[in-house]
């Protein structure tokens, strides 16, 4: 999956500027159930293909959230509002940087946007998103 993601045609400035890949953090309870964080697995595989570091020390879940799978777009935004924060040890380490957030699937981008908000608060200058897939959202046309 990461090999396919790595072949995406990014603009030259993104390729030149990206400083790190950061996976969307998984709630501790879900990680225990699943045994892994799928976004972290993708980020770990993607980073060497792009020649940039994977940063696992940047974002964390501030609180557990309800699964997004059955929520409306508006409820998804509310569900993840304030759910992510940057770790205190990482604050400032990516100030002015271009970071690529990695997730497995995007539907409404509520989770990615909530993560991006946390990164922006600590001075990340540009945030790009990369996902393996896109799920249809409620209200999408076939």
C-alpha positions, 0 to 999 in steps of 0.5 A: 500500500505504501509503495502505491502511495509513494508513487503519487504525483506530488508537486515539486515544491511538496517533494522538496519541502516535506520534512516528515510524515506523521501518522494519525494516532490511534486511541490506546484502547483501539490499539490494544484491540487491533494490535497495531495502528494502521496509519503508523504502519503506512507511515513507517513504510512510506517514510523511507520511500520518500527519504524523510523521517517518520515522526511518531513523537508528535501527535497524540490522542487527547481523548478517546472518540467514538468510531467515525464509521456511522456518524454524519459529516457534522457528527464526525467533526464534533466527535474529533474536535479537540481529540488530538494534541501535540506532545509537549516534547515535540513542540517546536521541533517542526516549527516552519516545516512541511509535514505530511499527515498519513491515514489509511482512509479518508471520508470527510477529512474530519480526523485529518483536519483535527490533527492538522489543527493541533499541528498548526498550533505548534507552528507547522507551516504546511500540512499535506494529507495522504491516505490509501483510500477514500470511503464514500461519505453520507450524502455522496452521489454514486 
